[in-house]
Amino acid sequence: MDRFIYDVLIDLVGHKVQVMAADDDVLLTELTISAVDRSAVNGEEFDAFSVDLTGDEKEHLAQGNYSFKHQSFGEVKLFMSPYTIERYQICISRKKAK
């Protein structure tokens, strides 16, 4: 079961996650989860939320796919976009199982 879910992540605000390149296990940096917010499409049909992360501007990461690791959710590969030199966002929108 996927553990990168709203209920797990909301409790991780303020915690660091490891970030690796999507194609290997080389640690690139650690980012801190700064916010987890439900999005407008969240509802009966979709589970939707965003995860905001902050990091060191000297270790800036480009938009792209990365592996994220934390003991609470394991390891997951996701797309992440920067919106400032040290702030990033991951957007999740999944169709709920019936």
Buried (B, 14 or more C-beta within 10 A) or exposed (E): EEBBBBEBBBEBEEBBBBBBBEEEEEEBBBBBBBBBEEBEEBEEEBBBBBBBBBBEEEEEBEEEEBBBBBEEBEEBEBEBEBEEEBBBBBEBEEEEEE
